[in-house]
Amino acid sequence: MKKLLVSLLALLMLAGCSDARAMISTDEEIFSVGSEKITSKRLFDVMKLSDGGMTVVKSAQNKITENVADADVKAEADKRLEEIKEVFGDQLEERLKQSGYESVDAFMAQTVYPELKMTHLLKEKMVADFEALTTENAPRKARILQLENQEKADEALEKIKGGENFDDVAKDYKVTGSSYDGSAKVHLLKSVQYPQEVADALKNATEPTLSGVLSDSSDDSKYIVQIIEIDANRYQDETIEAFVGSKDIVNQYLSQLFVDNGFKIYDKDVYDAVAEKFPQYLNIQKDKDAK
């Protein structure tokens, strides 16, 4: 039981103090439970066996983003904290302590700010590559509304054509739980698999327009598509947010950041763990693909 407690405490320390654990090389005592002493070397060994290299990856991310100032992301950090407080209320500090954080400030400094700084850096890179990204991903600002059947689709389309607000119609006719709820958003044609007729409507549009009732060959669902804007330069901020929301695009840019910043791992166990989960960070993805 004591050994289990020691291991859990070690993992909690790693979760709350990722930066310090990536470069441990001494054997000084870190903490003890009864007569059981934990040294920095043992703590590093626990990390290697338990977290699959995530501590090293997180530490590297912090290093990559070190030139992004707190002030650059403070507004978003404050917003994030308020959202977290709404979820946990008075239990927030206790929950954080259970997860290994000494305080809310420590949690913000070790978790929230690093995440937001990385997002900030990714956005800067995406803005610089905006033309190439839009050419590759074909963003369209549009509303896509999924409806249960032809009858409801005809009714909804008639109301929209009659001048009723699209959002109001969508509230009454949308399919519960569908991501196609009629809200205005940026859609990336490359990153999402749309029903064929919906994809065609998005791809072929050359100006703002309203589709007719579109079908899905896989079921009885119907769709209505309203193209709001074609030129991504007119809604660049929203398009960048869509890029950041794409797992494929984010992974592509994260990989490039790690490679460009000369990310290297010298411990074989950690290297193998990271190579298994994030080979692209070590610039070995092409080697794997070629095999």
Buried (B, 14 or more C-beta within 10 A) or exposed (E): EEEEEBBEBBBBBBBBBBBBBBEBEEEEEBEEEEEEEBBBBBBBBBBBEEBBBBBBBBBBBBEBBEEBEEEBBEEBBEEBBEEBEEEEEEEBBEBBBEEBBEEBEBBBBBBBBBBBBBBBBBBEBBBEBBEEBBEBBBBBBBBBBBBBEEEBBBBBBEBBEEEEEBEEBBEEBBBEEBEBBBEBBBBBBEBBEBBEBBBBBBEEBEEEBBBBBBBBEEEEBBBBBBBBBBEBEEBBEBBBBBBBEBEEBBEBBBBBBBBEEEBEBEBEBBBBBBBEEBBBBBBEBEEEEEE
